[in-house]
Amino acid sequence: MLFMKKHLRYLLIIMLLMAASGTWAASLTATFNFSSGLVSASTQTTPLELASGEINLSVVTGSGTTKPLVNTTEWRFYKGNSATFTAPDGCPITSVEFTAVSSTYHVTDITQDGTALTTATWSNPSATSNTITFSANAQVRLSKVVVTYTSNKLAPNMAFSNTSASIVKGKTATVTLTKATDATPTYTIDENIATYNASTGVITGVSPGRTILKASCDATSTYSAGDASCTVEILSPTLATVAVTEANPYEEPFITNFGSFTSDNVQVASTDIWSYNSTYSCACATAHINSTYYESSSKLTSPVIDLSNVNSAKLSFEHAGYSSSDKTKLTLLIKESGASSWTQLTIPTYFTNYTFVSSGDINLDAYAGKKIQVAFQYESTSDAAGTWEIKNFSVTGSTTTNINTIKNNDAEAPVYSISGVRLNNKNLPAGMYVKNGKKFVVK
């Protein structure tokens, strides 16, 4: 027994000396996990540059016509694109494993040196090169790629206690880092969205949005370089009533959720008409499910928007969708709080394709001084069902009116609407008006 213990000690010492001298190789992996938020927003460019630990990935358009794209759920490896993985000098890449997002896409459409892959993994245990290049014969959408390579250094083994965190604006969550490496980590995060205290591990939500908390360590004499990431989503708080003032507009970006809007939960084919689209960070409505059109009608409704403290107001948003969508089926409605019937508002500008455009300003002066709700209504038929994507909804208010002068100061002075339109002052309906430069209310 004593002999065996001594033998094990000597063996351990020899292994450590071999590692220190660079004659002992370890098998390390780097994972590009696109479905877990490798990036915080969609990016389409060439070259597309990404990194995971010590492995760099560069994707170019190549012989294709479409620039490579990565979003929060997938890497789109388009036909003709070329992708090169690079490890540190002296660290040969021995295998690359590809995972497609679904059976619709085939990793066998990926080639290496002109030869199509026959399985999801390219492997060459005797490889000596620290680079490997692949091309796509057809579009392949990938959720994950794992690269294995050899190194004479130890794995850094870096990981956060959570790979994702959803936090309401103004609230906190704790995410801590563990690591084997003796290097000191550096942290990055978009501080317009969230802040991170490395000493306590506390993330604080600043503004609705999505960002990546990333910890990185450089290589040392013993450990290879490495990193760890956590996807951070800051959610809009859910409010029943939102008061609009000149200094505080109501903004609902739909970046991470519906915020204070609510869906009526109408479904077709067991699928919600209105849903949150995490890939494009927007609210989305469609009844085109699995290549079938369904008849439907569904609303996405705002909280009560209080315009009591403004004399004028306007609404705007950005939207996109399927180019052939019947725009008469995609409408914006408004009503006073508590009312049962809706009135359609005119949307000045509609989209022509899946590129987001501004709706243009929609005048709400007739509702100044009131509490309102608005709703996006999606409708479809069994013959046609489009797609409607919405983001960056905003209602702003002002305490000024469009009335420049009031010439009369007597009891017969003209009466104006809040928007500055002169009215017949007899039998005015309930609402807020201006006379002699002052507001008054008819109940």
C-alpha positions in Angstrom: 0.0 0.0 0.0 2.8 2.4 0.9 4.6 1.6 -2.4 1.4 2.4 -4.3 1.0 5.7 -2.6 4.5 6.7 -3.4 4.0 5.5 -7.0 0.9 7.7 -7.4 2.7 10.7 -5.9 5.6 10.3 -8.4 3.1 9.9 -11.3 1.3 13.1 -10.3 4.6 15.0 -10.1 5.6 13.7 -13.6 2.3 14.7 -15.1 2.6 18.2 -13.6 6.2 18.5 -15.0 5.0 17.4 -18.4 2.2 20.0 -18.3 4.6 22.7 -17.3 7.1 21.7 -20.1 4.4 21.6 -22.7 4.7 17.9 -23.5 1.3 16.9 -22.1 -1.8 17.8 -24.1 -5.3 18.3 -22.8 -8.5 18.0 -24.8 -10.5 21.3 -24.4 -13.8 22.4 -25.9 -15.4 25.7 -26.8 -19.1 26.0 -27.3 -20.9 28.5 -29.5 -24.4 28.2 -28.0 -26.5 30.4 -30.2 -29.8 29.3 -28.6 -28.7 30.5 -25.2 -28.0 34.1 -26.3 -24.4 34.1 -27.6 -25.4 37.6 -28.9 -27.9 40.1 -27.5 -29.3 41.3 -30.9 -29.5 40.1 -34.5 -26.4 40.9 -36.6 -26.0 40.4 -40.4 -22.6 41.4 -41.7 -19.5 40.0 -43.5 -17.2 39.0 -42.0 -19.3 37.9 -39.1 -16.8 37.6 -36.1 -17.6 35.6 -33.0 -15.6 34.0 -30.2 -16.0 31.4 -27.5 -13.1 31.1 -25.1 -9.9 30.6 -27.2 -11.8 29.7 -30.4 -12.6 32.4 -33.0 -15.2 32.0 -35.7 -15.1 34.1 -38.8 -18.0 33.7 -41.4 -17.9 35.4 -44.8 -20.4 35.6 -47.7 -18.0 33.6 -49.8 -19.5 32.4 -53.1 -23.0 33.1 -51.8 -25.2 36.2 -52.2 -26.5 36.5 -48.6 -24.4 37.8 -45.7 -24.1 35.5 -42.7 -26.5 36.2 -39.9 -26.6 35.4 -36.2 -29.5 36.3 -33.8 -30.5 35.4 -30.3 -31.5 31.8 -31.2 -29.5 30.7 -34.2 -26.6 31.1 -36.7 -27.8 31.2 -40.3 -25.1 29.6 -42.4 -26.3 30.6 -45.9 -25.6 28.8 -49.1 -22.1 29.7 -50.3 -21.0 31.1 -47.0 -17.6 30.1 -45.6 -16.8 29.7 -41.9 -13.4 29.4 -40.4 -12.7 28.3 -36.8 -9.3 29.2 -35.3 -7.6 28.0 -32.2 -4.4 29.4 -30.6 -1.1 28.6 -32.3 0.0 25.0 -31.5 -3.5 23.9 -30.6 -4.9 21.7 -33.4 -8.7 21.5 -33.8 -9.7 17.8 -33.7 -13.5 17.9 -34.0 -16.4 20.2 -34.7 -19.9 19.2 -33.8 -22.9 21.0 -35.5 -26.4 21.0 -34.1 -29.2 22.2 -36.4 -32.3 24.0 -35.0 -34.7 21.4 -36.5 -34.9 18.5 -38.9 -35.8 21.0 -41.6 -32.1 21.9 -41.9 -29.4 19.3 -42.5 -25.8 19.5 -41.3 -25.0 17.2 -44.3 -25.3 20.4 -46.4 -22.1 21.5 -44.7 -18.8 20.7 -46.5 -15.2 20.6 -45.5 -12.6 20.8 -48.2 -15.3 20.0 -50.8 -16.5 16.9 -49.0 -20.0 16.9 -47.4 -20.3 15.8 -43.8 -22.0 12.5 -43.4 -22.7 13.0 -39.6 -23.2 16.0 -37.4 -19.5 15.9 -36.4 -16.4 16.5 -38.4 -13.5 14.6 -36.6 -9.8 14.2 -37.2 -7.9 13.1 -34.0 -4.6 13.3 -35.7 -5.1 16.9 -37.0 -2.2 19.3 -36.7 -3.8 22.5 -37.9 -5.2 25.1 -35.6 -7.7 26.3 -38.3 -10.6 24.5 -40.1 -12.9 25.9 -42.7 -16.4 24.8 -43.7 -18.8 25.9 -46.5 -22.6 25.6 -46.9 -24.2 24.0 -50.0 -27.6 25.1 -48.7 -28.9 27.2 -45.9 -28.3 25.5 -42.5 -29.6 27.1 -39.3 -27.6 26.1 -36.3 -28.4 26.3 -32.6 -25.0 25.1 -31.3 -21.4 24.3 -32.4 -18.9 22.6 -30.2 -15.2 22.8 -31.1 -12.7 20.4 -29.6 -9.0 21.2 -29.7 -5.8 20.1 -27.9 -3.8 22.3 -25.6 -0.8 22.0 -23.3 -2.7 24.1 -20.7 -5.5 23.2 -18.4 -9.1 24.2 -18.9 -10.2 27.4 -17.2 -13.6 25.9 -16.2 -15.4 29.2 -16.0 -19.2 29.3 -15.4 -21.9 31.6 -14.0 -24.3 30.2 -11.5 -27.1 30.9 -14.0 -26.9 31.0 -17.8 -29.8 33.5 -18.0 -31.5 36.0 -15.7 -34.8 37.9 -16.2 -35.2 41.0 -14.0 -37.9 43.6 -13.8 -36.6 47.1 -14.3 -35.3 48.5 -11.0 -35.0 45.1 -9.4 -32.0 42.9 -8.8 -30.7 39.3 -9.2 -27.5 37.6 -8.1 -25.3 35.7 -10.5 -21.9 34.6 -9.4 -18.8 33.2 -11.3 -16.9 30.1 -10.5 -13.5 29.3 -12.2 -10.5 27.0 -12.0 -8.1 29.4 -13.7 -5.8 31.6 -11.7 -6.4 34.6 -14.0 -8.4 37.6 -12.8 -11.6 37.9 -14.8 -12.8 41.0 -16.6 -16.6 41.7 -16.9 -18.6 43.3 -19.7 -22.3 44.3 -19.8 -24.3 47.0 -21.5 -24.8 49.4 -18.6 -27.6 51.2 -20.4 -29.6 48.0 -19.8 -28.1 46.6 -16.6 -25.2 46.9 -14.2 -23.1 44.2 -12.6 -21.3 44.3 -9.2 -18.5 41.7 -9.5 -17.8 41.8 -5.8 -21.4 40.9 -4.8 -22.6 39.3 -8.1 -25.7 41.6 -8.1 -27.3 42.5 -11.5 -29.5 45.6 -11.4 -32.1 46.3 -14.1 -31.7 49.8 -15.6 -33.8 49.8 -18.8 -35.9 47.2 -20.7 -33.7 45.2 -23.1 -31.4 42.2 -23.6 -27.7 42.2 -22.9 -24.9 39.6 -22.3 -23.0 39.5 -19.0 -19.6 38.1 -20.0 -16.6 37.2 -17.9 -13.2 36.7 -19.7 -9.9 35.4 -18.5 -6.6 35.6 -20.4 -4.3 32.6 -20.7 -1.8 32.0 -18.0 1.3 29.7 -17.8 -1.0 27.0 -16.5 -4.5 27.7 -17.8 -5.9 28.4 -21.2 -8.0 31.6 -21.9 -11.7 31.2 -21.3 -15.0 33.0 -20.8 -18.5 32.5 -19.4 -21.7 34.3 -20.3 -25.2 34.9 -18.9 -28.1 36.3 -20.9 -29.7 39.2 -19.0 -33.2 40.3 -19.9 -34.6 43.5 -18.2 -38.4 43.4 -18.3 -40.8 46.3 -18.3 -42.9 46.4 -15.1 -46.6 45.4 -15.5 -48.8 48.4 -14.7 -52.5 48.8 -14.7 -52.4 52.6 -15.3 -49.7 54.7 -16.8 -49.8 58.5 -16.4 -48.4 60.6 -19.2 -46.8 64.0 -18.6 -44.8 66.3 -20.7 -41.6 65.0 -19.0 -42.7 61.4 -18.8 -44.0 59.7 -22.0 -45.4 56.1 -21.9 -42.9 53.9 -23.8 -43.4 50.2 -24.4 -40.5 48.9 -26.5 -41.6 45.2 -26.5 -37.9 44.3 -26.4 -38.3 41.5 -23.9 -42.0 41.0 -23.3 -45.4 42.6 -23.7 -44.7 44.9 -20.7 -48.0 46.3 -19.5 -49.9 45.3 -22.6 -52.1 42.2 -22.4 -53.3 39.8 -25.1 -56.8 38.4 -25.1 -55.2 34.9 -25.5 -57.0 33.9 -28.6 -55.5 30.8 -30.1 -55.7 28.9 -33.4 -54.2 25.4 -33.8 -53.2 25.6 -30.1 -51.0 28.6 -30.8 -51.5 32.1 -29.5 -52.3 34.7 -32.1 -50.2 37.3 -30.2 -46.8 36.3 -28.9 -43.5 37.8 -28.0 -40.9 37.2 -30.7 -37.5 36.9 -28.9 -35.6 36.7 -32.2 -36.6 40.1 -33.4 -37.6 41.6 -30.0 -41.1 42.6 -30.8 -44.8 41.7 -30.3 -46.0 39.5 -33.1 -49.4 38.4 -34.4 -50.1 35.7 -37.0 -52.7 33.0 -37.8 -50.5 31.4 -40.4 -49.6 28.3 -38.6 -47.7 25.3 -40.2 -48.5 26.6 -43.8 -52.3 26.9 -43.0 -54.3 30.1 -42.8 -56.9 30.4 -40.0 -59.8 32.7 -39.5 -59.1 34.8 -36.3 -59.6 38.1 -34.5 -57.4 39.1 -31.6 -56.3 42.2 -29.7 -53.2 43.3 -27.9 -54.4 45.9 -25.4 -52.6 48.7 -23.5 -53.0 49.5 -19.9 -55.1 52.5 -19.0 -53.2 55.6 -20.3 -53.9 58.7 -18.2 -53.8 61.9 -20.3 -55.3 64.0 -17.5 -52.1 66.1 -17.2 -51.6 67.1 -20.8 -53.4 69.3 -23.3 -52.3 67.5 -26.4 -50.9 64.0 -27.1 -49.7 61.8 -29.9 -48.9 58.1 -30.4 -46.4 56.3 -32.6 -44.9 52.8 -33.0 -42.7 50.8 -35.4 -44.1 47.9 -37.3 -43.2 45.3 -40.0 -44.7 42.2 -41.5 -45.5 40.0 -44.4 -45.6 42.2 -47.5 -48.9 40.8 -48.9 -50.7 41.2 -45.5 -54.1 42.8 -45.9 -53.5 46.0 -44.1 -57.3 46.5 -43.5 -57.0 43.5 -41.1 -54.3 45.2 -39.1 -55.8 48.1 -37.2 -55.2 50.4 -34.2 -58.2 51.0 -31.9 -58.9 53.5 -29.1 -61.5 53.9 -26.4 -62.0 55.9 -23.2 -61.3 53.9 -20.1 -64.4 52.0 -19.0 -66.1 52.3 -22.4 -67.3 49.2 -24.3 -66.9 50.3 -27.9 -63.7 51.0 -29.8 -63.0 53.6 -32.4 -60.5 52.9 -35.2 -57.5 55.3 -35.5 -55.8 55.9 -38.9 -52.3 54.6 -39.1 -50.4 57.0 -41.5 -47.7 54.6 -42.7 -47.8 50.8 -43.2 -44.8 48.5 -43.8 -44.0 47.0 -47.2 -41.9 44.0 -45.9 -40.2 42.7 -42.8 -38.2 45.9 -42.4 -39.5 48.0 -39.5 -40.9 51.4 -40.4 -42.4 54.2 -38.2 -46.2 54.4 -38.2 -45.9 58.2 -38.2 -47.5 60.4 -35.5 -51.1 59.7 -34.6 -52.9 62.6 -33.1 -54.6 62.0 -29.7 -55.6 65.6 -28.9 -59.3 64.7 -28.9 -58.5 62.5 -25.9 -56.3 64.9 -23.9 -57.6 65.3 -20.3 -59.0 61.7 -20.4 -58.0 58.2 -19.6 -57.8 55.9 -22.6 -56.8 52.5 -23.8 -55.5 51.5 -27.2 -55.4 48.1 -28.9 -53.7 46.5 -31.9 -56.3 44.3 -33.6 -55.2 41.5 -35.8 -57.7 39.8 -38.1 -57.4 37.0 -40.7 -59.4 34.6 -42.8 -59.0 31.0 -43.9 -57.8 32.4 -47.3 -55.2 34.9 -46.0 -53.4 35.4 -42.7 -50.6 37.9 -42.6 -48.0 38.6 -39.9 -47.8 41.8 -37.9 -44.7 42.7 -35.8 -44.7 45.8 -33.5 -42.1 47.5 -31.3 -41.2 50.8 -29.8 -44.8 52.0 -28.9 -44.9 55.5 -27.5 -47.4 58.0 -26.2 -46.1 61.6 -25.6 -47.9 64.6 -24.2 -47.6 68.3 -24.0 -49.2 71.1 -21.9 -49.4 73.5 -24.9 -52.2 73.6 -27.4 -52.3 74.5 -31.1 -54.3 77.7 -30.4 -52.2 80.9 -31.1 -54.6 83.8 -30.2 -57.9 84.4 -28.6 -59.4 87.7 -29.7 -62.6 87.9 -27.7 -62.7 88.1 -23.9 -66.5 88.2 -23.5 -69.1 85.6 -22.8 -69.6 85.1 -26.6 -65.9 84.3 -27.2 -65.4 81.3 -29.6 -64.8 77.8 -28.2 -62.0 75.6 -29.4 -61.2 72.0 -29.0 -57.9 71.0 -27.3 -56.4 70.5 -30.8 -57.3 74.1 -31.8 -60.3 73.5 -33.9 -63.0 76.2 -33.6 -66.4 74.8 -32.6 -70.0 75.7 -32.4 -70.3 76.6 -28.7 -73.9 75.4 -28.4 -74.8 72.0 -27.2 -71.2 70.9 -26.7 -70.8 67.2 -25.9 -68.9 66.1 -22.8 -65.2 66.9 -23.0 -62.5 69.4 -22.4 -62.5 72.8 -24.3 -60.7 76.1 -24.5 -62.4 79.5 -24.2 -60.7 82.9 -23.5 -57.4 81.1 -23.3 -58.5 78.8 -20.5 -59.6 75.2 -20.3 -63.0 74.2 -19.2 -64.9 70.9 -19.0 -68.4 70.0 -20.1 -69.8 67.0 -18.2 
